[in-house]
């Protein structure tokens, strides 16, 4: 992860934890959000991110139910 310029972080959304990898922020860097496919995880983006972090603020997240993110299948029920 470090070689790709990414740091492991978590954010809490409505009390649920979402895991992500994030590059260094820069005022002049546009944000690029990388979303994996079904059954994958944020780690799928590590090998590509090293090519992107010089020009982009990269955020690769685990979708709910995938990777290290919350596995609460009632997440969207009200």
C-alpha positions as CSV (number, residue, x, y, z in Angstrom):
1,X,0.0,0.0,0.0
2,X,2.7,2.5,0.9
3,X,4.5,1.9,-2.4
4,X,1.3,2.9,-4.1
5,X,1.0,6.0,-2.0
6,X,-2.1,4.8,-0.1
7,X,-3.0,4.8,3.6
8,X,-5.6,2.5,5.2
9,X,-8.5,4.5,6.8
10,X,-12.0,4.0,7.9
11,X,-15.0,6.3,7.9
12,X,-18.3,6.0,9.7
13,X,-21.6,6.5,7.8
14,X,-24.8,6.3,9.7
15,X,-23.0,4.4,12.5
16,X,-21.5,1.8,10.0
17,X,-17.8,1.5,9.3
18,X,-16.5,1.7,5.7
19,X,-12.9,0.8,5.0
20,X,-10.9,2.6,2.3
21,X,-7.4,3.4,1.0
22,X,-6.6,7.0,0.4
23,X,-3.7,8.9,-1.1
24,X,-2.3,12.2,0.0
25,X,-4.6,15.1,-0.5
26,X,-3.4,18.0,-2.6
27,X,-5.3,21.3,-3.3
28,X,-4.5,21.0,-7.0
29,X,-5.4,17.2,-7.2
30,X,-8.8,16.2,-8.4
31,X,-10.5,13.4,-6.5
32,X,-10.7,10.0,-8.2
33,X,-12.9,7.4,-6.4
34,X,-12.1,3.8,-7.4
35,X,-15.0,1.3,-6.8
36,X,-14.4,-2.5,-7.2
37,X,-16.8,-5.0,-8.7
38,X,-18.9,-7.6,-7.0
39,X,-17.0,-9.9,-4.7
40,X,-13.8,-7.8,-4.8
41,X,-12.2,-5.3,-2.5
42,X,-10.3,-2.0,-2.3
43,X,-7.0,-4.0,-2.5
44,X,-7.8,-4.7,-6.2
45,X,-6.7,-1.1,-6.9
46,X,-3.3,-1.1,-5.1
47,X,-1.2,-2.0,-8.2
48,X,-2.9,0.6,-10.3
49,X,-2.9,3.4,-7.8
50,X,0.9,3.9,-7.9
51,X,0.4,5.3,-11.4
52,X,-2.4,7.7,-10.4
53,X,-1.4,9.3,-7.1
54,X,1.0,11.9,-8.5
55,X,-1.9,13.5,-10.3
56,X,-5.0,12.4,-8.4
57,X,-6.3,12.2,-4.9
58,X,-7.2,8.6,-5.0
59,X,-9.9,7.0,-2.8
60,X,-10.4,3.2,-3.1
61,X,-13.2,2.0,-0.9
62,X,-14.7,-1.3,0.1
63,X,-18.4,-1.3,-0.6
64,X,-20.7,-2.3,2.2
65,X,-20.7,-6.0,2.6
66,X,-17.3,-6.4,0.8
67,X,-13.7,-6.4,2.1
68,X,-13.3,-4.9,5.5
69,X,-16.4,-2.7,5.4
70,X,-19.5,-3.4,7.5
71,X,-21.3,-6.6,6.7
72,X,-24.7,-5.4,7.9
73,X,-27.3,-6.6,5.4
74,X,-29.9,-4.4,7.1
75,X,-27.8,-1.3,6.3
76,X,-30.3,0.2,3.9
77,X,-33.5,-0.7,5.7
78,X,-35.3,2.1,7.5
